[in-house]
Amino acid sequence: MDFADYTAETRRMRLRPYELGDLQSFHDLHGRPVVARYLPWEPRDRDCSERALTRHRNLTVDKDGDGVTLAAIDKETGRLVGEFVLFLRSVEHRRGELGYVLHPDFWGRGLAVEGSVHLLGIAFDVLGLRRVIARIDARNSGSARVLAKIGMRHEAHLVQNELFKGEWSDEDDFAILRSEWEARPGRPDLE
């Protein structure tokens, strides 16, 4: 499926593919050490941000490893809130992985929940996935709360799972099945 022309709205955000004109806002987000703390890359300089933004413009989800990254724009201010990502991990097993990155100015407002719920809707209702996971650094308690709020269950705590930015870190794995998504009270349907 091609998401190049995808646009949607949540209650407080517009979701759309990144545009080349987003580079300054993208770099402001990805260049911050506090944002990169639990991400698999260091804060990006402008050149790295430009290369990453170009990669994020690939929006076809057809084969294992493909993904879609949607920029989230605050409806009130027009500012970049962050991004929401959905990877197709296995076509055969209909499995995906959810991720998100938010600007610190927007932390604690429920926007990660709002955008993630929308991406779960894409995963299950549009792409027909059976299972979606999320993997986080175990120290990232804010993301753990987000994942619990969207109905994902904590499935595993992997002790010193990988060498992450020079230190052994623990990983927490969360998941939700299509059947759990469909049974979730008050879940929004995509139009």
C-alpha positions as CSV (number, residue, x, y, z in Angstrom):
1,M,0.0,0.0,0.0
2,D,1.3,3.5,-0.9
3,F,0.8,6.2,1.8
4,A,2.3,9.0,-0.4
5,D,-1.0,10.9,-0.4
6,Y,-2.2,9.9,3.0
7,T,-3.7,12.5,5.2
8,A,-5.8,12.2,8.3
9,E,-6.9,14.1,11.4
10,T,-7.1,13.1,15.0
11,R,-8.8,15.3,17.5
12,R,-5.8,17.7,17.9
13,M,-3.4,16.7,15.0
14,R,-3.1,16.5,11.3
15,L,-1.2,13.4,10.1
16,R,0.5,13.4,6.7
17,P,3.8,12.3,5.0
18,Y,6.8,14.5,5.6
19,E,7.5,17.2,3.0
20,L,10.9,18.6,2.1
21,G,9.8,21.9,3.6
22,D,9.7,20.1,7.0
23,L,13.5,19.9,7.3
24,Q,13.9,22.7,9.9
25,S,11.2,21.3,12.2
26,F,12.4,17.7,11.6
27,H,16.0,18.7,12.5
28,D,14.8,20.6,15.6
29,L,13.1,17.4,16.7
30,H,15.8,14.9,15.8
31,G,18.8,17.1,16.8
32,R,17.8,17.2,20.5
33,P,19.7,14.9,22.9
34,V,16.6,14.5,25.1
35,V,14.6,13.2,22.1
36,A,17.4,10.8,20.9
37,R,18.0,9.4,24.4
38,Y,16.0,6.2,23.8
39,L,16.2,6.1,20.0
40,P,18.8,4.0,18.2
41,W,20.7,7.0,16.8
42,E,22.5,9.9,18.3
43,P,21.2,13.5,17.9
44,R,21.3,14.3,14.2
45,D,23.2,17.1,12.7
46,R,21.5,19.0,9.8
47,D,23.0,16.7,7.1
48,C,21.9,13.5,8.9
49,S,18.5,15.1,9.4
50,E,18.2,15.8,5.7
51,R,19.1,12.2,4.8
52,A,16.7,10.8,7.4
53,L,13.9,13.0,6.2
54,T,14.5,11.8,2.6
55,R,14.3,8.2,3.9
56,H,11.0,8.9,5.7
57,R,9.5,10.0,2.5
58,N,9.4,6.3,1.3
59,L,5.9,5.4,2.2
60,T,5.2,2.1,0.6
61,V,4.2,-0.8,2.9
62,D,4.3,-4.0,0.9
63,K,7.1,-6.2,2.0
64,D,9.0,-7.1,5.2
65,G,10.9,-4.1,6.6
66,D,8.8,-1.4,4.8
67,G,7.3,1.3,6.9
68,V,5.3,4.5,6.9
69,T,6.3,7.6,8.9
70,L,3.7,10.3,9.3
71,A,4.4,13.8,10.5
72,A,2.0,15.0,13.2
73,I,1.1,18.7,13.0
74,D,-0.6,20.5,15.8
75,K,-3.9,21.8,14.5
76,E,-3.8,24.9,16.8
77,T,-0.3,26.1,16.2
78,G,0.8,24.4,13.0
79,R,3.9,23.1,14.7
80,L,5.5,19.7,14.2
81,V,4.4,17.6,17.2
82,G,6.5,14.6,16.2
83,E,6.1,11.5,14.1
84,F,4.3,8.2,14.2
85,V,5.8,5.1,12.5
86,L,4.4,1.8,11.5
87,F,6.8,-0.9,10.2
88,L,5.7,-4.1,8.4
89,R,7.7,-6.8,10.2
90,S,6.3,-9.9,8.5
91,V,3.9,-10.2,5.6
92,E,3.5,-13.9,6.2
93,H,2.6,-13.5,9.9
94,R,0.8,-10.2,9.4
95,R,2.9,-8.5,12.1
96,G,3.8,-4.9,12.5
97,E,5.7,-2.6,14.9
98,L,4.7,0.8,16.2
99,G,6.9,3.7,17.1
100,Y,6.7,7.4,17.7
101,V,8.9,10.4,18.5
102,L,7.5,13.6,20.0
103,H,9.0,17.0,20.5
104,P,9.5,17.8,24.3
105,D,7.2,20.8,24.0
106,F,4.3,18.4,23.4
107,W,5.2,15.7,26.0
108,G,2.6,14.9,28.7
109,R,-0.5,16.1,26.7
110,G,-1.8,12.7,25.5
111,L,-0.7,13.3,21.9
112,A,1.4,10.1,21.8
113,V,-1.7,8.2,22.7
114,E,-3.8,10.0,20.2
115,G,-1.4,9.4,17.3
116,S,-0.6,5.8,18.3
117,V,-4.3,4.9,18.4
118,H,-4.6,6.2,14.9
119,L,-1.7,4.1,13.7
120,L,-3.1,1.0,15.3
121,G,-6.2,1.7,13.3
122,I,-4.1,1.7,10.1
123,A,-2.4,-1.5,11.2
124,F,-5.5,-3.5,11.9
125,D,-8.3,-1.8,9.9
126,V,-6.4,-0.8,6.7
127,L,-3.4,-3.2,6.5
128,G,-5.1,-6.2,8.0
129,L,-2.3,-7.0,10.4
130,R,-2.9,-9.6,13.1
131,R,-0.4,-8.4,15.7
132,V,1.5,-5.2,16.5
133,I,4.4,-4.9,18.8
134,A,6.3,-2.0,20.3
135,R,9.8,-2.3,21.8
136,I,11.2,0.4,24.2
137,D,14.1,0.9,26.5
138,A,12.9,-0.3,29.9
139,R,13.9,3.1,31.5
140,N,11.4,4.9,29.2
141,S,8.5,5.0,31.7
142,G,6.6,7.6,29.7
143,S,6.5,5.3,26.6
144,A,5.4,2.4,28.8
145,R,2.5,4.4,30.1
146,V,1.5,5.4,26.5
147,L,1.6,1.8,25.3
148,A,-0.5,0.6,28.3
149,K,-3.1,3.4,27.6
150,I,-3.5,2.3,24.0
151,G,-4.3,-1.3,25.1
152,M,-0.9,-2.9,24.5
153,R,0.1,-5.5,27.0
154,H,3.6,-5.9,28.5
155,E,4.9,-9.2,27.2
156,A,8.6,-9.3,28.0
157,H,11.4,-7.7,30.0
158,L,14.7,-8.5,28.3
159,V,17.6,-8.0,30.7
160,Q,20.7,-6.4,29.3
161,N,19.3,-7.2,25.9
162,E,21.6,-5.1,23.8
163,L,24.5,-2.8,23.9
164,F,22.8,0.6,23.5
165,K,24.8,3.8,23.2
166,G,27.7,2.2,25.0
167,E,25.8,0.6,27.9
168,W,23.9,-2.7,28.3
169,S,20.2,-1.8,28.4
170,D,17.0,-3.7,29.2
171,E,14.1,-3.8,26.7
172,D,10.4,-3.9,27.4
173,D,8.2,-5.5,24.7
174,F,4.5,-4.7,24.3
175,A,2.0,-6.2,21.9
176,I,-1.7,-6.1,20.9
177,L,-3.6,-8.5,18.7
178,R,-6.3,-7.6,16.2
179,S,-8.9,-9.4,18.4
180,E,-7.8,-7.2,21.4
181,W,-8.0,-4.1,19.3
182,E,-11.5,-5.0,18.0
183,A,-12.7,-5.7,21.6
184,R,-11.3,-2.4,22.9
185,P,-14.2,-0.2,24.2
186,G,-14.7,3.1,22.4
187,R,-12.0,2.4,19.8
188,P,-12.1,4.8,16.9
189,D,-12.8,3.6,13.4
190,L,-10.9,5.0,10.5
191,E,-13.1,6.7,7.9
